[in-house]
Amino acid sequence: MTSEWWRTAAIYQIYPRSFADANGDGMGDLAGIRSRLPELADLGVDAIWLSPFYTSPQKDAGYDVADYCDVDPLFGTLADFDDMLAEAHRLGLKVIVDLVPNHSSDRHVWFQEALAAAPGSPERARYIFRDGKGEHGELPPNNWESVFGGSMWTRTTDPDGTPGQWYLHIFDSSQPDFDWEREEVREEFRRILRFWLDRGVDGFRVDVAHGLIKAEGLPDYTPPADAGSMGGNQHGLEAGVPLEPEIHDENVGAPYWGQEPVHEVYRDWRKVLEEYDGERILAAEAWVDPLSRVAKWVRPDEMHQAFNFAYLETPFEAAPLRAVIDHSIETFGAVGAPSTWVLSNHDVIRHASRLALTADSLQGHGIGPRSPGLPDPVVGLRRARAATTLMLALPGSAYLYQGEELGLPEAIDLPDEARQDPTWFRTGGERYGRDGCRVPLPWEADAPSYGFGPTDTTWLPQPGQWAEFARDRQRGVAGSTLELYRSLLAERRARSLATGELEWIEGLGDGVLAVRNGSVLVVANTGSDPVELPAGDVILASADLDGRTLPGDTTAWLAA
């Protein structure tokens, strides 16, 4: 009998560059992660997910992988990884690692071999090379635009110095896409999976799991004007907008996202994982619409989890929240999978800022000092705490992003010269990109780099107000965001909320969301006017209550 731990787990995302630095070079590393794991066990999470730490030129913060079976010296060694993994398991924490199958780095040995080989060669067939259009091949093979801005194609230069073929890269030009129609590519990733499974990892978060397969013929495509950087429509979850269109053609959409044959890849991977003892899992980063398409990734013979970006993108408003919660549970449940809930990650504006924006910011675009509609930090943190208090009462698995348990906002005022996200460079500063959610964490208020490392050096500058968010300033302090998270996770586990069923409660007022999950009644006031709480002892609340009055932007748990 299996425990199916992944159905209920609280999983904490570690962005290795920014979590903890053991050697003082300003870059987080595996030894730093190992040293801080006891604090995550104390927080009450069940597992950690590590963003890439593989050998990489770091053009896209490690999502450009040059060697999938080694550790980049920035982060340490394979021995450091093994030590970190052993410590996590000693503490009862599962370990999920990131896998990037859509593309490699242009420094990967395969791509270097492809550049040195002739058109039509087996070496080039591992990637997507095409002749250009125009009289002399001077135009790209189609009109596809990169997620990071500019063309999705880059032209090569032949050994004699003349212009050559073009290669496809959904993201940066330093990230050429593999051709997943080739069996050699599929076999290589089976080898990579087994390499890490043999070391003892508990699963893989699969980057761009909706990519890999491109539509036959690579037809021209222009995304809709309201599409985010990952090609979605931002889910349109405002009140009154249906979550599923009445008529939906599954084949309509970007020819490089969500192609049906991609599911063959994950059925194959699932078989590899099932060769191993224990419950090893696959979690999909699949930015596709609608949720019924996302559910395809978590059918019984494919992946175990898929990130619920529809929930992440929902405003803190009662009607759309109720709609997306119901729809998520119904849609994922229809294929026998849990819903996974998430509010922040390394690609989106931290929800302590995002929930207070007064202007739209599409996924991946980021915000900076010249952005319109910048958030009020007080309002943002209050809504973030209320939103998390609601999220952690829902059945299923929950993902937390490092630093949200400290209430960290987006770092908005990063100097232009400090920015490193390729989105910033490829758009000429038109989009700020994702640096603002990736700033190194504050651990101790009075230490160098706020305890991130032993020196003041950090790969991105930390804001001056980071001291007030430091972990040591919040530990044991009643009402702090850290203690709220610790209480939420402890009560979530003690009251078995992750395996519960929801029953909506009506009649508490406009803007109020009330739902019973087992022994807990959750009341979220998403409006501005205070409301009276129903009967029941208060277990916890995201902000101070005035007797039995629940203020706006506040969520409380009551004993049902």
Residue pairs with C-beta under 8 A, 6 or more apart in sequence:
2 279
3 279
4 279
5 46
5 47
5 94
5 279
6 203
6 279
6 281
6 283
6 304
6 305
6 338
6 397
7 338
7 396
7 397
7 498
7 499
8 46
8 338
8 396
8 397
8 498
8 499
9 45
9 46
9 47
9 94
9 397
9 398
9 498
10 44
10 45
10 46
10 47
10 392
10 397
10 398
10 399
10 400
10 489
10 492
10 498
11 45
11 46
11 47
11 48
11 49
11 94
11 96
11 397
11 398
11 399
11 400
12 40
12 43
12 45
12 47
12 48
12 49
12 399
12 400
12 401
12 402
13 48
13 49
13 51
13 345
13 346
13 399
13 400
13 401
13 402
14 33
14 48
14 49
14 50
14 51
14 402
15 28
15 51
15 346
15 401
15 402
15 438
16 28
16 29
16 30
16 33
16 50
16 51
16 52
16 53
16 62
16 75
17 27
17 28
17 51
17 61
17 62
17 74
17 438
17 440
17 459
18 28
18 402
18 438
18 439
18 440
18 441
18 452
18 459
18 460
19 28
19 32
19 33
19 36
19 402
19 440
19 441
20 28
20 29
20 32
20 33
20 35
20 36
20 441
20 443
20 452
20 453
21 27
21 28
21 29
21 32
21 440
21 449
21 452
21 453
21 454
21 458
22 29
22 31
22 32
22 35
22 453
22 454
23 29
23 31
23 453
23 454
24 453
24 454
24 455
24 457
25 74
25 453
25 455
25 457
26 449
26 453
26 455
26 457
26 458
26 459
27 74
27 75
27 459
28 75
28 440
28 452
28 453
29 74
29 75
29 76
29 80
30 53
30 71
30 75
30 76
30 77
30 80
30 81
30 83
30 84
31 76
31 80
31 83
31 84
32 453
33 50
33 84
34 80
34 83
34 84
34 87
36 443
37 48
37 84
37 87
37 88
37 91
37 93
38 91
39 471
40 48
40 91
40 93
41 91
41 92
41 93
42 486
43 405
43 482
43 485
43 486
43 489
44 485
44 486
44 489
44 490
44 493
45 93
45 400
45 489
46 92
46 93
46 94
47 93
47 94
47 95
47 96
47 202
48 88
48 93
48 94
48 95
48 96
49 96
49 97
49 98
49 205
49 283
49 399
50 95
50 96
50 97
50 98
51 61
51 62
51 63
51 98
51 346
52 61
52 62
52 63
52 65
52 98
52 100
52 207
53 62
53 71
53 72
53 75
53 76
53 81
53 97
54 62
54 65
54 66
54 67
54 68
54 69
54 70
54 71
54 72
55 65
55 66
55 67
55 70
55 71
55 72
55 73
56 62
56 63
56 64
56 65
56 66
56 72
56 105
56 107
57 64
57 66
57 105
57 106
57 107
57 174
58 64
58 72
58 74
59 105
59 172
59 174
59 175
59 422
60 171
60 172
60 174
60 175
60 422
61 420
61 421
61 438
62 72
63 98
63 100
63 171
63 175
63 207
64 103
64 104
64 105
64 106
64 107
64 172
64 174
64 175
65 100
65 104
65 105
65 108
66 104
66 105
66 107
66 108
66 109
67 108
67 109
68 99
68 100
68 192
68 195
69 192
69 195
69 196
70 78
71 77
71 78
71 80
71 81
81 199
82 199
84 95
85 95
85 199
85 200
85 201
88 94
88 95
89 95
89 200
94 202
94 203
95 200
95 201
95 202
96 201
96 202
96 203
96 204
96 205
96 281
96 283
97 196
97 201
97 203
97 204
97 205
98 204
98 205
98 207
99 189
99 192
99 193
99 204
99 205
99 206
99 207
100 207
100 208
101 178
101 180
101 189
101 206
101 207
101 208
101 212
101 265
102 170
102 177
102 178
102 207
102 208
102 211
102 212
103 169
103 170
103 171
103 175
103 176
103 177
103 178
103 208
104 110
104 111
104 175
104 176
104 178
105 111
105 174
105 175
106 112
106 173
106 174
106 175
106 176
107 174
110 123
110 126
110 127
111 127
111 176
113 123
114 121
114 123
114 124
114 126
114 127
114 129
114 167
114 176
115 156
116 123
116 159
117 123
117 124
118 124
119 129
119 131
119 164
119 165
122 184
124 165
125 179
125 182
125 184
126 178
126 179
126 182
126 184
126 185
127 167
127 168
127 176
127 177
127 178
127 179
128 167
128 168
128 176
128 177
128 178
128 179
128 214
128 218
129 156
129 165
129 166
129 167
129 168
130 141
130 153
130 165
130 166
130 167
130 168
130 218
131 137
131 141
131 165
131 166
132 138
132 139
132 140
132 141
132 153
132 155
132 165
132 166
133 139
133 140
133 141
136 163
137 163
137 165
137 166
138 163
140 151
140 152
140 153
140 155
140 166
141 153
141 166
141 168
141 218
142 152
142 153
142 218
142 219
142 220
142 221
143 220
143 221
143 222
144 151
144 152
144 153
144 168
144 218
144 220
144 221
144 256
145 151
145 152
145 223
146 152
146 169
146 170
146 171
146 172
146 173
146 426
147 170
147 171
147 229
147 230
147 231
147 364
148 171
148 172
148 229
148 422
148 423
148 426
148 427
149 423
149 426
149 427
149 430
149 431
150 426
150 427
152 168
152 169
152 170
152 256
153 166
153 167
153 168
153 169
154 166
154 167
154 169
154 173
155 163
155 164
155 165
155 166
156 163
156 164
156 165
156 166
156 167
157 163
157 164
158 164
167 176
167 177
168 176
168 177
168 214
168 218
169 175
169 176
169 177
170 177
170 208
170 211
170 256
171 422
172 422
172 426
174 422
177 211
177 214
178 185
178 212
179 185
180 186
180 212
180 213
180 262
180 265
181 213
186 265
186 268
189 269
190 268
190 269
190 272
193 204
193 269
193 272
193 273
194 272
196 204
197 272
197 273
197 276
197 280
201 280
202 278
202 279
202 280
202 281
203 273
203 280
203 281
203 282
203 283
203 304
204 281
204 282
204 283
205 283
205 285
206 266
206 282
206 283
206 284
206 285
206 303
207 285
208 285
209 262
209 266
209 284
209 285
209 286
209 297
209 303
209 306
210 257
210 258
210 262
210 284
210 285
210 286
210 287
210 288
210 297
211 256
211 257
211 262
212 259
212 262
212 265
213 259
213 260
213 261
213 262
213 265
214 255
214 256
214 259
215 255
215 256
215 259
218 255
219 255
221 254
221 255
221 256
223 231
223 254
224 233
226 233
226 234
226 362
227 233
227 234
227 362
228 234
228 287
228 362
228 363
228 364
228 365
229 362
229 363
229 364
229 365
229 423
229 431
230 257
230 287
230 363
230 364
231 253
231 254
231 256
231 257
231 287
232 287
232 288
232 289
232 309
232 363
233 289
234 313
234 360
234 362
234 363
235 243
235 289
235 290
235 309
235 310
235 313
235 314
235 324
237 243
237 310
237 313
237 314
237 315
237 320
237 323
237 324
238 315
238 317
238 320
239 317
239 319
239 320
240 319
241 320
243 290
243 291
243 310
243 323
243 324
243 327
244 290
244 291
244 292
244 327
245 290
248 290
248 292
250 260
250 293
253 288
253 289
257 287
257 288
258 286
258 288
258 293
263 296
263 297
263 299
263 302
266 282
266 284
266 297
266 302
266 303
267 301
267 302
269 282
270 282
270 301
270 302
270 303
273 280
273 281
273 282
281 303
281 304
281 305
282 302
282 303
282 304
282 305
283 303
283 304
283 305
283 306
283 307
283 340
284 294
284 297
284 298
284 303
284 305
284 306
284 307
285 307
286 294
286 297
286 306
286 307
287 309
287 363
288 294
289 310
290 310
291 308
291 310
291 327
291 328
291 331
291 332
292 331
294 306
294 308
294 309
294 310
294 331
295 306
295 331
295 332
295 334
295 335
295 337
296 302
296 335
297 303
297 306
298 304
298 305
298 306
298 332
298 335
298 337
299 335
299 336
299 337
300 335
300 336
304 337
305 337
305 338
305 340
305 397
306 332
306 337
306 340
307 340
307 342
307 345
307 399
308 328
308 332
308 339
308 340
308 341
308 342
309 342
309 363
310 324
310 327
310 328
311 324
311 325
311 328
311 339
311 341
311 342
311 343
311 391
312 342
312 343
312 344
312 345
312 348
312 351
313 363
314 320
314 321
314 324
315 355
316 355
316 383
316 386
316 387
316 526
316 553
317 511
317 526
318 510
318 511
318 512
318 513
318 524
318 526
318 527
321 390
321 513
321 524
321 526
322 504
322 513
325 394
325 502
325 515
328 339
328 341
329 339
329 395
329 396
329 502
332 338
332 339
332 396
333 339
338 395
338 396
338 397
339 394
339 395
339 396
339 397
340 396
340 397
340 398
340 399
341 391
341 392
341 394
341 396
341 397
341 398
341 399
342 398
342 399
342 401
343 351
343 384
343 387
343 388
343 391
343 401
343 404
344 350
344 351
344 354
344 400
344 401
344 404
344 437
345 399
345 401
345 437
346 401
346 434
346 437
346 438
347 363
347 364
347 434
347 437
348 354
348 363
348 364
348 434
348 437
349 357
349 361
349 366
349 367
349 410
349 436
349 437
350 384
350 401
350 403
350 404
350 408
350 409
350 410
350 436
350 437
351 383
351 384
351 387
351 388
351 404
352 377
352 380
352 381
352 384
352 404
352 407
352 408
352 409
352 410
353 367
353 375
353 377
353 380
353 409
353 410
353 412
354 361
354 375
354 380
354 410
355 375
355 380
355 383
355 384
355 387
356 375
356 376
356 377
356 379
356 380
356 383
357 367
357 373
357 374
357 375
358 372
358 373
358 374
358 375
359 371
359 372
359 373
360 373
361 367
361 371
361 373
364 423
364 431
364 433
364 434
365 423
365 431
365 432
365 433
366 410
366 421
366 423
366 431
366 432
366 433
366 434
366 435
366 436
366 437
367 374
367 410
367 412
367 432
367 436
368 412
368 413
368 414
368 432
368 436
369 412
369 413
371 412
371 432
374 412
375 409
375 410
377 409
379 553
380 409
381 407
381 409
381 481
382 542
382 543
382 553
382 554
383 553
384 404
384 407
385 407
385 481
385 484
385 542
385 543
385 555
386 524
386 525
386 526
386 542
386 543
386 553
386 554
386 555
387 555
388 404
388 484
388 485
388 488
388 542
389 484
389 488
389 522
389 524
389 540
389 541
389 542
389 555
389 556
389 557
390 513
390 522
390 524
390 555
391 398
392 398
392 488
392 489
392 492
392 497
393 492
393 497
393 515
393 517
393 520
393 522
393 557
394 497
394 502
394 517
395 497
395 498
395 499
395 500
395 501
395 502
395 517
396 498
397 498
398 498
400 485
401 437
402 441
403 441
403 469
404 485
405 481
405 482
405 485
405 486
406 441
406 442
406 469
406 470
406 471
406 474
406 481
406 482
407 469
407 481
408 439
408 441
408 442
408 469
410 436
410 437
411 435
411 436
411 437
411 439
411 460
411 462
411 463
412 436
413 463
414 435
414 436
414 439
414 460
414 461
415 461
416 429
418 435
418 460
418 461
419 432
419 433
419 435
420 435
420 459
420 460
421 432
421 433
421 434
421 435
422 433
423 431
423 432
423 433
423 434
424 431
424 432
424 433
424 435
435 460
438 460
439 458
439 460
439 461
439 462
439 463
439 466
440 449
440 450
440 452
440 453
440 458
440 459
440 460
440 462
441 450
441 452
441 471
442 450
442 451
442 452
442 462
442 466
442 467
442 469
442 470
442 471
443 450
443 451
443 452
443 470
443 471
443 472
444 450
444 451
444 470
444 471
444 472
445 451
445 467
445 468
445 470
445 472
445 473
446 467
448 454
448 455
448 456
449 455
449 456
449 457
449 458
449 462
450 462
450 466
450 467
450 470
451 470
451 471
451 472
452 458
452 462
467 473
471 482
473 480
474 480
474 481
474 482
474 483
475 482
475 483
476 483
477 483
479 544
484 540
484 542
487 540
488 540
491 497
491 520
491 539
491 540
491 557
492 498
495 518
495 519
495 520
496 518
497 517
497 518
497 520
500 517
500 518
500 520
501 517
501 518
502 515
502 516
502 517
503 515
503 516
503 517
504 514
504 515
504 516
505 514
505 515
505 516
505 521
505 534
506 514
508 514
508 523
508 531
508 534
509 527
509 529
509 531
510 527
511 525
511 526
511 527
511 528
511 529
511 552
512 523
512 524
512 525
512 526
512 527
512 531
513 522
513 523
513 524
513 526
514 521
514 522
514 523
514 524
514 534
515 521
515 522
516 522
516 560
518 560
519 559
519 560
520 539
520 557
520 558
520 559
520 560
521 534
521 536
521 557
521 558
521 559
521 560
522 555
522 556
522 557
522 558
523 531
523 533
523 534
523 550
523 555
523 556
523 558
524 554
524 555
525 531
525 550
525 551
525 552
525 553
525 554
525 555
526 552
526 553
527 552
528 552
528 553
529 552
530 546
530 549
530 550
530 551
530 552
531 549
531 550
532 548
532 549
532 550
533 545
533 548
533 549
533 550
533 556
533 558
534 558
535 558
536 558
536 559
536 560
537 558
537 559
538 545
538 556
538 557
538 558
539 556
539 557
539 558
539 559
540 556
540 557
541 550
541 554
541 555
541 556
541 557
542 554
542 555
542 556
543 551
543 553
543 554
545 551
545 554
545 556
550 556
